[in-house]
Amino acid sequence: RAGKSSRESVLSWSEERGIPDQPNFYLISPEGTLSSYELIRRAKFTLVYNSSIGLEASLLGSPVLCAGRARYTQYPTVFYPETQAAYQQTLEKFLEEERVEAPPEFQEYARKFLYYQLYRASLPFDEFLVEHPTPGYVQLKSFSWRKLLPGSSSTIDCVVEGILKGKEFVLESDGL
């Protein structure tokens, strides 16, 4: 994706370590068209460091082993061992097992977390943004500085109260 390229190619990194010589290795290039969701459906389990795809895999019912703290690891959404040794032990166990099952509550909590993130904790800045020519990006539109004053919008009020009064940056429920 434009603006998101790595400093080091995954292919180069893996080649330097002889990983492509492994019988179960297949690298999908950035130009590849295989959907990450299809990969999740085909996999015995999903490994992530702290990527949002871990939450998405959990939503799909896939067992997820997470190596780093992510915004969703504070809830029971994925397997998140507390130490590096525990991670290694869990990984070895998952690799040896014929089938890995995720507890049903992982999917339930992932759904609740995503709902809260999308509909309660994501502040709508629509009145200040327009689509950028690059798909998936936005930019500020022209507006009067007065639109940033408290009382001009519920989003601005939420930000001001979060900064000045220490309130959560969450809009009040509108019945959803």
N, C-alpha and C positions, 0 to 999 in steps of 0.2 A: 504494500500500500504506500502511496506517495507520502514522503515525510516520515515513514516508519521503518525504514530499512535498517538492518543490523550493521554494526561496525565490522562484524566478523560473520562470514557466511556459515550457516549450519552445515552445508555440504563440505566446505573446507575443513571446518572443525572436526567433523566426523571422519573425513578421509585421513587427517593427520593422526587419528587414533585407531585407524584400521576398522572402524565400525562397519563400513559397507561390506566387509568380508564376512560378517556374521550371517548365518543362514536365515535369521528371522528379521533382517533389517530391510526396510523399504522407506526411502525418503521421498516425500511428496514436495515438489518444488513450489516456490511461491506462485508460479504460473499455473500450477495444477488446479484441476477443477473438482477434485473430490471434496465433498462437503465434510466439515468437521463433525456434523451430526451423524453422518453415515459412518464415520470412523468410530464414534462412540458406540453406535449400535452394534458394530462388528467386534468391538474389543471386549476382552474379559473384564478389564477395569481400565480406568483412566488415571494417568499420572499428571499432576500439575505442580507448579511451584506456588503460584498465587494468582493464576489467571482466572478470568471470569468464565472461561470454558469449563472450569471445575464445577461452578454453580450450575451451569447449563447441563452438564453431564448428570449431576445429581437430580436435576429436574426430570431428566429422561429415565431415571431409575438406575443409572449406571453406578457401580461402586467407584469412588474417587479416593485416591491416596494423594494427599496434599503435603508438600515438603516445606512450604513457607506460609507464614501468616497472611491470610487474605481477609477481605472485609467480611466474609461469610464464615470464617473458621471459628468465630466465637460462639456459633450456634451449632447444634448437631446436624450438619449438612454433609460432611465428608469425614473420612478417616484422617485424622490429623494427630499423629503421634507426637508426644511432648519432647522427645529427644531424637538426636540423629541415630543413636543405636536402636531405639524403638522403631524409627522409620525403616531402617535397614531390615530389621526383623519382620516387620509387617510386609514389606516389599517381597522378601524371600518367601514368606508364607503365601502371599497372593500368587506368586509365580509358580509355586509348587501345587497349589490347589487346582482341581479340575474346573471348579466354578467358584466365583466370588460373589457373595450376596451383600447388598447394601441394606442396612436396617430400613424398614418402611418410613420411619420418622425422618430419615435424611431427606427424602423427596418432599415430605410434608413441610419440614422446616425450610427447605430451599424455596418452595412455593411461597410460603409466608414472607420469607426474607425478600424475595424478588418483588412481591406485591408492595411491601413497605418501601423498598428502595425506589420503585418506579412511580408509585402513586402518593407517597407521603413525604419522602425525603428528597425527591427530585423537585427542585423549585422551578416553576415555569417562568422562563425569561423570554417567552415568545414576543412580547411587545418591544423587546430591545434587540432582537436578532433577525437576520435574514439568512437564507441559504447561500452558501458560498458556491462559486462555480464548480469547485471540486466536490463531487458527491460525498456526502457524509460529514461535511464540514459546515460550520456556520460562521457568521461575522456580525459585528455590531452594525445596526442600522443607524441612520441619523435620527436624533431625538433631542429634545430640549433637556438641559441639565435639571430642570425642574421636575422631570419624571423620576429623578433619583431621590427626591425629598420624601421623608416619611409621610404616609397618608396618600401617596400617589398610586400605590398598588399593594396588594396583599404580599406579593413576593418581596418588594422593597421593605415593607414593614417587618416581615419575618427576618430579613437580613439585619436590619437595624436593631431589632430586639435581641437577636442572637449576639451581636457585637456589644451593644451597650448594656444589656440586662442579663446576659449569660443564658438566655433561653435557648432551647433546641432550635436548630434550623429546620423545622418541620412545620408545614402549614397545618392549621386546624382542620379536622375532618370535615368534609362536606357531605357526609352521609354515605361514602363509598364503603 
